[in-house]
Amino acid sequence: RELEQAALVDGLSRFAILRKVFIPLALPAIATTGILVFIACWNEFLFALCFTSSESAQTVPVGITLFAGQYHEPWGEIAAASILVSLPMLVLMFFFQKKILSGLTAGAVKE
């Protein structure tokens, strides 16, 4: 509330307060939420297995699970595919590591 009052005293309009004060304060939390939701959707298995009917609509985790044959388990191919699927998540995590940590710890410390 104090930030809003200070911005009003400085002569900002309501929209400018939203744009210049509140959205920059909320960006770490929004970024963290977006990244964590993306990771959860990327790793979703059960819904993708139940609700996809064609091979072209299957997600990568479901496709990796269905590598197995009737008499053979291709462990090498499964391991290689798992590593390749994990690489985009690792790149995202390294790229957005600072935003994720600041968003997760934003409300933890009182100033």
Backbone bond lengths (Angstrom), bond angles and torsions (degrees), N, CA, C in turn:
res aa  C-N    CA-C-N  psi(-1)  N-CA   C-N-CA  omega(-1)  CA-C   N-CA-C  phi
1 R - - - 1.442 - - 1.531 111.27 -
2 E 1.367 114.30 -35.69 1.458 118.12 -179.69 1.518 112.21 -66.34
3 L 1.317 116.44 -36.42 1.471 120.03 178.46 1.523 110.90 -63.52
4 E 1.313 116.07 -41.48 1.465 120.26 179.43 1.531 110.72 -64.95
5 Q 1.305 116.34 -43.81 1.458 119.64 179.42 1.530 111.54 -65.35
6 A 1.331 116.89 -39.93 1.459 119.87 178.09 1.527 111.45 -64.49
7 A 1.330 116.38 -39.13 1.464 119.79 178.55 1.524 110.89 -68.31
8 L 1.324 117.82 -36.26 1.466 120.93 176.43 1.533 111.03 -64.99
9 V 1.330 116.01 -40.05 1.457 119.77 177.96 1.529 110.42 -64.56
10 D 1.337 116.41 -35.58 1.466 120.69 178.67 1.518 112.72 -73.15
11 G 1.336 118.12 -8.06 1.452 121.12 174.59 1.519 115.03 98.27
12 L 1.316 118.54 15.04 1.460 120.61 178.20 1.525 110.49 -81.71
13 S 1.317 115.64 146.83 1.466 120.16 174.32 1.525 109.15 -79.39
14 R 1.316 116.61 172.02 1.471 120.39 179.86 1.528 111.04 -61.44
15 F 1.327 116.73 -42.14 1.465 120.23 179.38 1.526 110.72 -66.52
16 A 1.323 117.84 -39.76 1.464 121.09 178.68 1.526 110.83 -66.43
17 I 1.318 117.32 -35.61 1.472 120.46 176.04 1.521 109.93 -62.99
18 L 1.316 115.93 -44.26 1.463 120.28 178.37 1.521 110.60 -61.77
19 R 1.341 116.12 -45.42 1.455 121.20 -174.30 1.522 112.83 -74.70
20 K 1.312 117.94 -37.66 1.464 120.93 -173.27 1.521 114.74 -99.80
21 V 1.326 117.56 -16.61 1.462 119.49 -176.76 1.524 111.58 -115.31
22 F 1.328 115.94 -58.40 1.463 118.82 -170.05 1.521 113.98 -77.56
23 I 1.318 118.25 -39.71 1.472 119.52 179.63 1.524 111.47 -65.57
24 P 1.356 120.47 -44.75 1.472 118.20 175.45 1.531 113.58 -61.00
25 L 1.328 117.22 -32.45 1.465 119.16 176.54 1.521 112.04 -70.49
26 A 1.317 117.37 -30.20 1.463 121.49 -177.25 1.523 113.23 -89.22
27 L 1.328 118.95 -12.02 1.462 121.10 -175.74 1.528 114.41 -57.18
28 P 1.335 121.07 -44.59 1.470 118.46 177.76 1.527 113.06 -59.71
29 A 1.318 117.24 -40.90 1.469 119.80 179.63 1.522 111.16 -68.13
30 I 1.334 117.23 -40.09 1.465 120.73 178.54 1.523 110.39 -65.25
31 A 1.334 117.14 -43.52 1.465 121.07 179.22 1.521 111.01 -63.67
32 T 1.322 117.03 -44.23 1.463 120.59 179.49 1.518 111.25 -62.72
33 T 1.312 117.26 -44.20 1.461 120.77 178.65 1.520 111.12 -62.28
34 G 1.326 116.65 -44.39 1.463 120.07 178.97 1.513 112.79 -61.64
35 I 1.323 116.93 -43.13 1.462 120.66 -179.77 1.522 111.09 -66.50
36 L 1.329 117.14 -44.43 1.463 119.63 -179.56 1.524 112.15 -66.49
37 V 1.319 118.01 -35.90 1.471 120.82 176.12 1.527 110.18 -67.60
38 F 1.342 116.82 -40.61 1.459 119.63 177.19 1.519 111.00 -61.01
39 I 1.325 117.49 -43.47 1.470 120.81 179.13 1.526 110.35 -64.35
40 A 1.316 117.56 -41.62 1.466 120.03 178.92 1.523 111.25 -63.19
41 C 1.329 116.88 -41.07 1.461 119.95 178.45 1.525 111.45 -69.06
42 W 1.316 116.54 -36.58 1.466 120.88 -179.83 1.528 110.33 -63.97
43 N 1.320 116.39 -37.19 1.459 121.16 -176.51 1.524 113.32 -91.63
44 E 1.307 118.11 1.44 1.463 121.10 -178.30 1.528 109.79 -63.07
45 F 1.312 115.74 130.62 1.465 119.69 -177.78 1.523 112.35 -119.76
46 L 1.318 116.65 -49.81 1.459 119.86 -170.58 1.522 112.86 -64.22
47 F 1.339 117.91 -47.93 1.462 119.82 178.97 1.522 111.01 -63.96
48 A 1.317 116.64 -40.37 1.463 119.65 179.88 1.523 111.25 -64.96
49 L 1.304 117.47 -35.72 1.461 120.64 178.32 1.527 111.01 -70.46
50 C 1.322 117.35 -40.28 1.467 120.97 -176.73 1.521 113.42 -76.59
51 F 1.330 117.47 -36.55 1.457 120.06 -169.28 1.520 115.41 -102.14
52 T 1.316 119.21 -2.73 1.468 119.40 176.86 1.516 108.77 -98.18
53 S 1.319 114.92 131.97 1.459 118.58 -176.06 1.527 112.49 -105.81
54 S 1.324 117.97 -25.18 1.462 119.48 -179.43 1.522 109.94 -113.87
55 E 1.324 115.97 159.36 1.460 120.16 -179.99 1.517 112.07 -66.16
56 S 1.321 117.66 -30.51 1.465 119.91 -179.09 1.521 112.57 -72.03
57 A 1.328 117.78 -19.04 1.461 121.23 -179.78 1.523 113.07 -95.71
58 Q 1.322 117.77 -5.20 1.462 120.74 -177.33 1.523 111.03 -71.72
59 T 1.313 114.94 147.71 1.457 120.18 175.39 1.525 109.61 -83.53
60 V 1.313 115.70 170.23 1.466 120.45 -175.94 1.529 112.39 -63.97
61 P 1.339 120.82 -45.59 1.465 118.38 178.77 1.529 113.58 -59.54
62 V 1.319 117.33 -37.07 1.466 120.40 177.54 1.532 109.50 -67.38
63 G 1.320 116.96 -42.22 1.460 120.35 178.21 1.519 112.46 -61.40
64 I 1.329 116.75 -39.66 1.469 120.14 177.85 1.520 110.46 -65.14
65 T 1.307 117.10 -39.42 1.462 120.55 179.13 1.522 111.47 -63.59
66 L 1.321 116.54 -34.85 1.460 120.33 -176.83 1.525 113.51 -86.40
67 F 1.346 117.57 8.66 1.466 120.83 174.33 1.525 111.65 -63.01
68 A 1.312 116.13 -32.27 1.465 120.44 -172.33 1.521 111.73 -61.30
69 G 1.310 114.97 137.96 1.455 120.97 177.16 1.522 110.37 -95.56
70 Q 1.327 114.98 -173.49 1.457 118.81 -178.47 1.524 111.56 -74.12
71 Y 1.339 117.38 -38.08 1.460 120.52 -175.99 1.523 113.20 -119.48
72 H 1.313 117.44 4.81 1.459 119.64 -173.56 1.525 110.20 -143.24
73 E 1.321 115.94 135.41 1.466 121.50 174.02 1.524 107.76 -107.53
74 P 1.328 118.60 110.39 1.474 120.99 -178.60 1.534 111.59 -81.95
75 W 1.332 116.65 76.24 1.459 121.04 -173.84 1.526 112.32 -62.27
76 G 1.308 117.97 -36.12 1.459 120.73 179.14 1.520 112.09 -63.74
77 E 1.326 116.83 -45.42 1.462 121.06 178.99 1.533 111.57 -66.19
78 I 1.330 115.97 -39.01 1.461 119.88 178.44 1.526 110.31 -64.70
79 A 1.326 117.47 -42.85 1.466 120.83 179.32 1.522 110.73 -65.22
80 A 1.336 117.50 -43.43 1.465 120.55 179.58 1.526 111.21 -63.84
81 A 1.318 117.28 -43.11 1.465 120.46 178.83 1.525 110.87 -65.27
82 S 1.311 117.77 -38.05 1.468 120.77 178.80 1.523 111.51 -64.28
83 I 1.313 116.64 -39.85 1.469 120.44 178.03 1.523 110.03 -66.85
84 L 1.328 117.75 -44.33 1.461 120.50 179.67 1.529 112.08 -63.55
85 V 1.319 116.91 -35.86 1.460 120.60 179.28 1.533 110.68 -72.31
86 S 1.321 117.37 -30.21 1.459 121.19 -179.89 1.520 113.12 -76.16
87 L 1.315 118.69 -22.37 1.466 121.16 -176.71 1.526 113.91 -59.84
88 P 1.348 121.04 -45.49 1.470 118.35 177.96 1.532 113.59 -60.12
89 M 1.335 116.68 -36.20 1.461 119.47 177.94 1.522 111.13 -66.92
90 L 1.326 117.11 -40.29 1.461 119.75 178.27 1.523 111.42 -64.60
91 V 1.319 116.96 -41.55 1.463 120.76 178.14 1.526 110.04 -62.56
92 L 1.330 117.09 -44.53 1.465 120.66 177.31 1.523 111.76 -61.00
93 M 1.309 116.48 -43.18 1.454 119.85 -178.91 1.527 111.09 -64.57
94 F 1.328 117.94 -42.48 1.459 119.89 179.01 1.521 111.57 -68.63
95 F 1.323 117.02 -37.04 1.451 121.20 -178.42 1.525 111.82 -69.23
96 F 1.331 116.85 -40.30 1.465 121.72 -176.14 1.522 113.48 -105.98
97 Q 1.314 118.26 19.22 1.456 121.88 -175.86 1.531 111.85 -59.08
98 K 1.308 117.71 -42.89 1.459 121.24 -178.83 1.532 111.09 -64.85
99 K 1.340 116.91 -42.60 1.471 120.77 179.08 1.531 110.91 -65.65
100 I 1.318 116.92 -41.20 1.465 120.55 -179.20 1.525 110.19 -62.64
101 L 1.323 117.04 -48.06 1.463 120.14 -179.00 1.526 112.08 -65.25
102 S 1.319 117.04 -40.82 1.462 118.01 179.39 1.523 111.35 -68.88
103 G 1.321 117.70 -33.75 1.457 120.44 177.53 1.516 112.90 -71.24
104 L 1.327 116.74 -36.65 1.461 119.88 179.98 1.527 112.29 -73.40
105 T 1.330 116.95 -30.16 1.452 119.64 -177.15 1.527 112.94 -103.49
106 A 1.320 118.64 8.73 1.461 121.46 -175.93 1.528 112.71 -60.66
107 G 1.296 118.33 -41.28 1.455 120.13 -177.95 1.514 114.09 -97.35
108 A 1.325 117.42 4.91 1.449 120.46 -174.43 1.530 112.95 -79.56
109 V 1.324 117.22 -31.75 1.460 120.54 -175.34 1.520 109.15 -113.78
110 K 1.289 115.93 130.82 1.464 120.64 178.76 1.520 108.21 -96.54
111 E 1.321 116.64 131.00 1.471 120.70 -178.18 1.501 111.23 -100.26
